[in-house]
Amino acid sequence: MSKQTYKKRTVPDHESQLDSGPTAHAGNAPLSPIATVHRAIAEYRRWHTARVLDLCQHIDMEGVREYEYPEYEEKCRSYADQADEMLDQLISRLTAAFGLPAGESVTVLGTNFQVIPGEINEQARAAFSSGQCHALAQALTEITGWPAAAVLSQQCADEYDECGDGQQTADGVCICRIEHIVNVRPDGSLIDINGAHPADHVQGREPGLPIVPMTERLWRIVSANAEWRDPDIAVARSFVQPLLASLDSDDIHEAKGA
């Protein structure tokens, strides 16, 4: 299952100071890697100056004015959240501009797994079958166009029926029933980090589980739900070509054995 429990940050969009596009500028042309760094430096300095000037309004020669301390403290918390969000955005931009370290292990976001980008081994299979399957599904759809599908448990796991409040359900599916996300190859096979599976069963999971298309509404509740990790798309993309090559190889072996 691709879940964990943690609290996602909810910094409003208008508070995010770094450009959300990792390598884009006003003209929509990609920035060079060095220009990406220069832009990030300029944006941080602008944000830092605005933060300092804002907080200084609550300070006199003796420090923070006592009657303004609650507002000052609230602003400090807000700026700390912004800084955390900016760091995430910066790393995304730098990754897009420079790529992942070649031949070096990296931590898969939101997990304890260390993988070498592009190398499908036991660690990669574990990370992208029990923590980041949704990231790989998105990367596969992006590159191949193969649609994603959700493997569902037979019943809702929420004994308190909190899924029924309307915020955790979409298209008749509650979030706690989504056990795994795969892609559907044109021949009907189900594809995940472990390879190709029959159209009605993912190896290693209970036979006969319902499989439904991942609609936009389902993707939205997955993205918003705190139990699902933020997708590590950068690392997931590195596994797409090796995975596709392994599928082709398997098909060749099957044909020779027929």
Secondary structure, DSSP 8 states (H G I E B T S, - for coil): --B---------GGG--S-SSTTB-TTS-B--HHHHHHHHHHHHHHHHHHHHHHHHTTEETTEE-GGGHHHHHHHHHHHHHHHHHHHHHHHHHHHHHH-S-TTS-EE-TTSS-EE-TT--SHHHHHHTTTT-HHHHHHHHHHHH---EEEEE-SS---TT-GGGGTTSEETTEEGGGEEEEEEE-TTS-EEETTEEE-TT--TTS-TT--EEE--HHHHHHHHH-TTB----HHHHHHHHHHHHHHHHHHHHHHHHH-
